[in-house]
């Protein structure tokens, strides 16, 4: 839009808003030529002589009604005797625009400004949401029009400007009025004042027809009577001992109005009571299972109680009680298992069980002592088994001596189980056999010198019988002109005669 367009627009509005009896040529007063002044003076003299009229005043019958837009009256210049007689200041000054011409112009401009704001307000449905304030504005407009009819231009200007301020204030307060209407409607719903709530939400919808809050509020207002009736029915069901039916009724109610606070509170209270009753029922079942040593069922019930998320301190205490019972049951059960392993002289398995018990109950004295005993017996069991499974090592004096010490220690153990008795007998027999010489027969050619390492030189012979303890021996034969012969012989603890041939037969 160009710079001249606002001026043209202002002139168009002014043309539309100026009353039909408001002469355009009087919107401004311009000085005229001296010839024109003489014509006007003569005309005025004729009028004075004919009618004796000094002032032209508007009739009261032309004052606009207060409820309609004011029409500005036609205004004629004031004529005085001094103008007719030509005394006093110059005639040109006497016929210049009257003193209230500027006031009239100012009143016209104030009216134009007011009308522009009024049109703007009506385009925004101001009359529908401004209420009594807008009615007061219309009354002030009517009063301004009356002031115009009485030529009270300053009074009209003041009122038009007052109207403009009030209109602008209303337009500026539109959002605040909307928010106040929403809040007022909500409070009216809380107070179950259907009529007042409808008025508030209707005002909000007049300001913003697409408002979801206002639409929702109006919908709630329309269903308020049904909602209140359902709420009373739900309370009656609760009082007659039908909480489940009351809950169903409240849920049905909240489908109509999810924001109805009394119903939401009542439903929350009933649900809490139902959960409390279920919690106490399950807690009693838990305590019964705990007392009956049904720990698996008690654990299941405790997990259910935890899921409910209620009375956490009680659940914590119940958990501690269950843990104590589970620990006692674990210790008792494993003690029984450990005792079985001890009786069967399965000391390694018993040691494992005692370690499990002590991991849960470090202060269990029976497990402490049991572990000590099981460790010693497991070690003895391993040593006896190893000595018996490697009897050939007993042929060594040192090994045989250590085995004898082990045997002496085993004989001191009390009480002895069948397994230990058997191990002692077996090792005793192996030690005895390993220390008892066995007769062996050596055959040669009477030319070979025979030597047995760690035993001594035997010499040359055809046949020789000697006694050797069970074990492994190295036998060497030598003969001049022949390659030496070397043999490794093993003598078992079996009571039978062993024959070995030793002679040099390969010439050098």
C-alpha positions in Angstrom: 0.0 0.0 0.0 1.4 3.5 -1.0 1.6 6.4 1.3 -1.6 7.9 -0.1 -3.6 4.8 0.4 -4.0 5.2 4.2 -5.2 8.8 3.5 -7.7 7.6 0.9 -8.8 4.8 3.3 -9.3 7.3 6.1 -11.4 9.5 3.8 -13.5 6.5 2.8 -14.2 5.5 6.4 -14.9 9.2 7.2 -17.4 9.4 4.3 -19.1 6.2 5.5 -19.2 7.3 9.2 -20.2 11.0 8.7 -24.0 11.6 9.2 -26.0 12.5 6.1 -26.9 15.9 7.5 -23.3 16.8 8.1 -22.3 19.2 5.2 -18.9 18.3 3.8 -18.1 22.0 3.2 -18.2 22.5 7.0 -15.6 20.0 7.9 -13.1 22.8 7.7 -13.5 26.6 7.6 -11.7 28.6 5.0 -11.5 32.4 4.8 -13.6 33.9 1.9 -13.1 37.0 -0.3 -14.4 40.5 0.7 -17.1 40.4 -2.0 -18.6 37.3 -0.5 -18.6 38.8 2.9 -20.8 41.8 1.7 -23.2 39.3 0.1 -23.5 37.3 3.3 -24.0 40.5 5.4 -26.8 41.6 3.2 -28.4 38.2 3.3 -28.2 38.2 7.1 -29.7 41.7 7.3 -32.7 40.5 5.2 -33.1 37.5 7.5 -32.9 39.7 10.6 -35.5 42.0 9.3 -37.8 39.3 8.0 -37.6 36.8 11.0 -35.7 38.6 13.7 -33.6 35.4 14.1 -30.2 35.9 15.5 -29.2 32.2 16.0 -30.2 29.1 14.1 -30.6 26.3 16.7 -31.3 22.5 16.0 -34.7 21.2 17.1 -34.8 18.8 20.1 -36.9 16.4 18.0 -33.9 15.6 15.9 -31.8 14.1 18.9 -31.0 10.5 18.1 -32.4 7.8 20.3 -29.9 6.3 22.8 -30.0 2.9 21.3 -29.1 4.0 17.7 -26.0 5.5 16.2 -25.9 9.3 16.7 -26.4 11.5 13.7 -24.4 14.7 13.8 -26.8 17.8 13.3 -26.2 20.5 10.7 -24.5 23.5 12.3 -24.9 27.1 11.0 -22.6 30.0 11.9 -23.6 32.2 14.7 -24.8 35.7 13.7 -24.7 38.6 16.2 -26.0 42.1 16.1 -22.5 43.4 16.0 -22.0 41.6 12.7 -25.2 43.1 11.3 -24.3 46.6 12.5 -20.7 46.3 11.5 -19.5 47.7 14.8 -16.5 46.3 16.7 -13.7 44.3 14.9 -13.6 44.0 11.2 -16.4 42.1 9.4 -14.0 39.4 8.2 -13.0 38.5 11.7 -16.7 38.5 12.8 -17.6 36.0 10.0 -14.6 33.6 10.6 -15.4 30.0 11.7 -17.1 30.1 15.1 -15.1 29.2 18.2 -16.7 25.7 18.6 -15.9 24.7 14.9 -12.7 23.1 16.1 -14.6 21.3 18.8 -17.0 20.0 16.3 -14.2 18.8 14.0 -12.5 17.1 17.0 -15.8 15.4 17.9 -16.2 14.1 14.3 -12.7 12.6 14.4 -13.3 11.1 17.9 -16.5 9.5 16.5 -14.6 8.1 13.5 -12.0 6.6 15.7 -14.7 5.1 17.9 -16.6 3.7 15.0 -13.5 2.0 13.6 -12.9 0.3 17.0 -16.6 -0.6 17.3 -16.5 -2.3 13.8 -13.4 -4.1 14.7 -14.9 -5.3 18.0 -18.1 -6.5 16.3 -16.1 -8.4 13.8 -14.7 -10.3 16.8 -18.1 -10.9 18.3 -17.4 -8.3 21.1 -21.1 -8.1 22.0 -21.2 -11.8 22.7 -18.4 -12.0 25.2 -18.0 -8.5 26.6 -21.3 -8.7 28.5 -22.4 -5.8 30.6 -19.3 -3.9 29.7 -20.3 -3.7 26.1 -23.8 -2.6 27.1 -22.2 0.3 29.1 -20.2 1.2 26.0 -23.3 1.3 23.9 -25.0 3.5 26.5 -22.0 5.9 26.4 -22.2 6.0 22.6 -25.8 7.0 22.9 -24.9 9.7 25.4 -22.2 11.0 23.0 -24.8 11.2 20.2 -27.1 13.2 22.5 -24.3 15.6 23.3 -23.8 16.1 19.6 -27.5 16.9 19.2 -27.1 19.5 21.9 -24.0 21.0 20.3 -22.0 19.9 23.3 -19.0 18.9 21.0 -16.5 18.8 23.8 -18.8 16.5 25.9 -19.3 14.3 22.8 -15.6 14.2 22.1 -14.9 13.2 25.7 -17.5 10.4 25.6 -16.3 9.1 22.2 -12.8 9.0 23.4 -13.9 7.3 26.6 -15.7 4.7 24.4 -12.6 4.2 22.3 -10.5 3.6 25.4 -13.1 1.1 26.7 -13.3 -0.7 23.4 -9.5 -0.9 23.1 -9.3 -2.1 26.6 -11.9 -4.8 25.9 -10.0 -5.9 22.8 -6.7 -5.9 24.6 -8.3 -7.9 27.4 -9.7 -10.5 25.1 -7.2 -13.3 26.0 -7.5 -12.5 29.7 -11.3 -12.6 29.5 -11.0 -15.9 27.7 -8.8 -17.4 30.4 -11.1 -16.0 33.1 -14.1 -17.6 31.4 -12.3 -21.0 31.2 -11.3 -20.8 34.9 -14.8 -19.6 35.9 -16.5 -22.4 34.0 -14.2 -24.9 35.5 -14.9 -23.6 39.0 -18.6 -23.6 38.3 -18.4 -27.3 37.2 -16.6 -28.1 40.5 -19.5 -26.3 42.3 -21.9 -28.2 40.1 -23.5 -24.9 38.9 -24.6 -25.9 35.5 -26.1 -22.6 34.4 -23.1 -20.5 35.4 -20.7 -23.0 33.8 -22.6 -22.8 30.5 -22.4 -19.0 30.6 -18.7 -19.0 31.1 -17.9 -21.6 28.4 -20.3 -19.9 26.0 -18.3 -16.7 26.5 -15.0 -18.5 25.9 -16.4 -20.1 22.7 -17.6 -16.7 21.5 -14.0 -15.6 21.8 -12.4 -18.8 20.4 -14.9 -21.2 18.8 -12.1 -23.7 18.1 -11.0 -23.8 21.8 -10.6 -27.4 22.9 -10.9 -26.3 26.6 -14.1 -24.4 26.0 -15.6 -27.2 23.9 -14.6 -29.8 26.5 -16.0 -27.6 29.2 -19.3 -27.2 27.4 -19.5 -30.9 26.8 -18.9 -31.5 30.5 -21.6 -29.0 31.4 -24.1 -30.7 29.1 -23.5 -34.1 30.9 -23.2 -32.6 34.4 -26.7 -33.7 35.5 -26.1 -37.3 34.4 -22.7 -37.4 36.0 -24.0 -36.1 39.3 -26.8 -38.7 39.3 -24.3 -41.6 38.6 -22.1 -40.3 41.4 -24.9 -40.4 43.9 -25.8 -44.0 42.7 -22.2 -45.1 43.2 -22.2 -43.7 46.7 -25.4 -45.5 47.5 -23.9 -48.8 46.3 -20.9 -48.3 48.4 -23.0 -47.6 51.5 -25.0 -50.8 50.9 -21.8 -52.9 50.9 -21.4 -53.3 47.2 -18.0 -51.7 46.5 -17.4 -53.7 43.3 -20.7 -52.3 41.8 -19.8 -48.8 43.0 -16.4 -49.0 41.2 -18.1 -50.1 38.0 -20.5 -47.2 38.3 -17.7 -44.7 38.9 -15.8 -46.0 35.9 -18.9 -45.6 33.8 -19.3 -42.0 35.1 -15.7 -41.1 34.3 -16.2 -42.3 30.7 -18.7 -39.4 30.5 -16.6 -36.9 32.3 -13.0 -38.0 33.1 -12.4 -34.7 34.9 -15.1 -35.1 37.5 -13.0 -34.9 40.6 -15.4 -36.3 43.2 -15.8 -39.5 41.1 -12.0 -39.7 40.6 -11.4 -39.4 44.3 -14.1 -41.9 45.2 -12.7 -44.4 42.7 -9.2 -43.9 44.0 -10.4 -44.4 47.5 -12.3 -47.6 46.7 -9.5 -49.0 44.6 -7.1 -48.3 47.6 -9.4 -50.1 50.0 -9.7 -53.0 47.6 -5.9 -53.2 47.2 -5.5 -52.9 51.0 -7.9 -55.8 51.6 -6.1 -57.9 49.0 -2.7 -57.0 50.5 -3.8 -58.1 54.0 -5.3 -61.3 52.7 -2.0 -62.2 50.9 0.1 -61.2 53.9 -2.0 -63.5 56.2 -1.5 -66.3 53.6 2.3 -65.6 53.6 2.5 -65.8 57.4 0.5 -69.1 57.4 2.9 -70.6 54.8 5.9 -69.4 56.7 4.6 -70.9 60.0 3.9 -74.2 58.1 7.5 -74.3 56.7 6.0 -74.1 53.2 8.8 -71.8 52.1 8.2 -72.1 48.4 4.7 -70.9 48.7 5.8 -68.2 51.1 8.4 -67.0 48.6 5.7 -66.8 45.8 3.3 -64.8 48.0 6.1 -62.4 49.0 6.9 -61.7 45.4 3.2 -61.0 44.8 3.2 -58.6 47.7 6.3 -56.8 46.3 4.5 -56.3 43.0 1.7 -54.5 44.7 4.1 -51.8 45.9 2.3 -51.2 49.2 3.5 -51.1 52.8 7.2 -51.5 51.8 8.3 -51.7 55.4 6.0 -54.6 56.2 7.2 -56.4 53.0 10.8 -55.8 54.0 10.2 -57.3 57.4 8.4 -60.2 55.9 11.4 -60.7 53.5 13.7 -60.8 56.5 11.6 -63.4 58.2 11.5 -65.5 55.1 15.2 -65.2 54.6 15.9 -66.4 58.1 13.6 -69.4 57.6 15.2 -70.2 54.2 18.6 -70.0 55.8 17.7 -72.3 58.6 16.1 -74.7 56.1 19.2 -74.6 53.8 21.6 -75.2 56.7 19.5 -78.0 58.1 19.1 -79.7 54.7 22.7 -79.5 53.8 23.8 -80.6 57.2 21.8 -83.7 56.7 23.5 -84.2 53.3 27.0 -83.7 54.9 26.2 -86.2 57.6 25.3 -88.7 54.9 28.6 -88.2 53.2 30.5 -88.5 56.5 28.7 -91.8 57.2 29.7 -93.1 53.8 33.2 -91.8 54.3 32.9 -89.6 51.3 35.0 -86.9 52.8 35.6 -84.8 49.7 31.9 -84.5 49.0 31.3 -83.7 52.7 33.9 -80.9 52.5 32.1 -79.3 49.5 28.8 -79.3 51.5 30.3 -77.7 54.5 31.8 -75.0 52.4 28.3 -74.3 51.0 26.8 -74.1 54.5 29.5 -71.7 55.7 29.0 -69.5 52.7 25.4 -68.9 53.9 25.9 -69.2 57.7 29.5 -68.4 58.6 28.8 -68.8 62.3 27.5 -72.4 62.1 29.8 -74.1 64.5 28.9 -77.6 63.4 29.9 -76.7 59.9 33.2 -75.2 61.1 34.1 -78.4 63.0 32.7 -80.6 60.3 34.9 -78.9 57.6 38.0 -79.3 59.7 37.3 -83.0 60.2 36.3 -83.5 56.6 39.5 -81.8 55.3 41.7 -84.1 57.4 39.9 -87.2 56.5 39.8 -86.2 52.8 43.5 -85.7 52.9 44.1 -89.1 54.6 41.7 -90.8 52.2 43.7 -89.4 49.2 47.0 -90.4 50.7 45.9 -94.0 51.6 44.4 -94.4 48.1 47.6 -93.1 46.5 49.9 -95.3 48.5 47.8 -98.4 47.7 47.5 -97.6 44.0 51.3 -97.2 43.7 52.5 -100.2 45.6 55.7 -100.5 43.6 57.0 -97.3 45.2 57.0 -99.2 48.5 60.0 -101.1 47.3 61.9 -98.0 48.0 63.0 -97.9 51.7 62.2 -94.2 52.0 58.7 -94.5 50.4 58.0 -97.6 52.5 59.0 -95.7 55.7 56.7 -92.8 54.8 53.9 -95.3 54.1 54.4 -96.9 57.5 54.0 -93.5 59.2 50.8 -92.9 57.2 49.6 -96.2 58.3 50.3 -95.5 61.9 48.4 -92.2 61.7 45.4 -93.9 60.1 45.3 -96.4 62.9 44.9 -93.6 65.4 41.7 -92.3 63.8 38.5 -92.9 65.7 35.9 -93.8 64.9 37.0 -95.8 61.9 34.6 -96.6 59.2 34.6 -99.7 57.0 36.4 -97.9 54.2 39.2 -96.7 56.5 39.6 -100.1 58.0 39.9 -101.6 54.5 42.5 -99.0 53.5 44.6 -99.6 56.6 44.6 -103.4 56.0 45.5 -103.0 52.3 48.4 -100.6 53.0 49.6 -102.8 55.9 49.7 -105.8 53.6 51.5 -103.9 50.8 54.1 -102.6 53.2 54.6 -106.0 54.7 55.0 -107.6 51.2 57.3 -104.8 50.1 59.6 -105.5 53.1 59.6 -109.3 52.8 62.4 -110.8 50.6 61.4 -113.1 47.8 63.6 -116.1 46.7 64.8 -115.8 43.1 66.9 -118.1 40.9 69.8 -116.8 38.8 71.3 -119.0 36.0 74.6 -118.3 34.2 77.5 -120.0 32.4 80.0 -120.0 35.3 82.2 -117.6 33.3 80.1 -114.4 33.6 80.6 -112.2 36.6 77.2 -111.2 37.8 76.5 -107.9 39.8 73.2 -106.6 41.1 73.1 -102.9 41.6 72.4 -101.8 45.2 72.8 -105.4 46.3 76.4 -106.4 45.4 78.6 -108.6 43.3 77.4 -112.2 43.0 80.3 -113.6 40.9 80.3 -116.5 38.4 78.1 -119.5 38.8 75.9 -121.9 36.9 72.9 -121.4 39.2 72.4 -119.4 42.3 69.4 -118.8 44.6 69.2 -115.4 46.4 66.6 -113.5 48.4 65.5 -110.1 47.2 62.8 -107.8 48.5 60.1 -107.0 45.9 61.2 -104.2 43.6 63.1 -103.4 40.4 66.8 -104.3 40.1 69.5 -103.8 37.5 71.6 -106.9 36.9 74.9 -106.7 34.9 77.0 -109.5 33.6 80.6 -109.2 32.3 83.0 -111.6 30.6 86.5 -111.2 29.0 86.2 -111.1 25.3 82.5 -110.6 25.3 80.2 -107.7 25.4 78.6 -106.9 28.8 75.0 -107.8 29.3 72.5 -105.7 31.3 69.0 -106.7 32.5 66.3 -105.0 34.4 64.4 -107.4 36.6 61.2 -106.8 38.6 60.4 -108.8 41.6 56.8 -108.7 42.6 55.4 -109.3 46.1 53.8 -112.6 44.9 55.1 -115.6 46.8 56.5 -117.5 43.9 60.0 -118.3 42.5 61.4 -116.0 39.9 64.1 -117.3 37.5 66.5 -115.0 35.6 69.3 -115.9 33.1 72.4 -113.7 33.0 75.4 -114.6 30.8 77.6 -112.9 28.2 77.3 -114.5 24.7 78.3 -111.9 22.2 82.1 -111.9 21.4 83.8 -108.5 21.0 
